[in-house]
Amino acid sequence: MDSITFGHGADAGGEIRQPDTKFGDKDTIYVRIQASVQSSTPQTLDVVWASANDQVLKRDRATLTSGSHHVVFNYSDYQGMPVGQYKVGVYVDGKLVSDNSFNIALSGFEKFKRGMEKLGVKVQVQQN
């Protein structure tokens, strides 16, 4: 594995838009993995998304043949992820080659909304 990049999106060519390791609780997190395979035997790339307490949230897999590759995976939870640090483990043929982390924090609006709800004020978003 050559590199890993987290971000808020990816373009059609697999380039990460807005690289970052900090996300809102309902964001979709993208990860781009750049890898080179120098063997004629295909290699299995596994990506394991996990919470800080090592609860597996999602597993992704790709098979890489000889040459240079970039692979993009993503994760989101429409109900919102608890605030905290999360992990992404990258495995090649079952061996951990990279252990990475990203953080989830509430967006400014979510902080405001939850604060108001603690005061007993219901906040509704009106769509136009």
Steps between C-alpha positions, in 0.01 A plus 500: 500500500642836396262753656159555655293819488172580677258761370148630452453367148668352195486599135445260209876443475524393863667818627391603848320834528553697819762277667439489874492269802220687681138440404148576616292224653290450185772559240607238251868425556705412194836326505730468201771237509791516259674164463754338273506128433830367371406134498328317217276346765192712582487642852192547717456844654266509800386817674345467845308798642477484881393707799749601768405188700577280196140425406511425126265732313570397141740291291600580144707286262676539168722268300808669355703368209852597398554876464404824673146541631281741691187373669232715664264378773251690713307467822203684646231448758175680416403496870821677595821366648588560864764766552849353536794346324454223244746265331562371152725198474648413161596138442681343207451125473384492862795694646449843657708751300350828621296610801339843462250713688244772442283700738127566518379828650159664493439768240437852623129468428474166682674649805252790493200270452597264783573792731156648430333162552667473842327830580167355387488690170415291194696602190354415159662551163267629233582402142415753229 
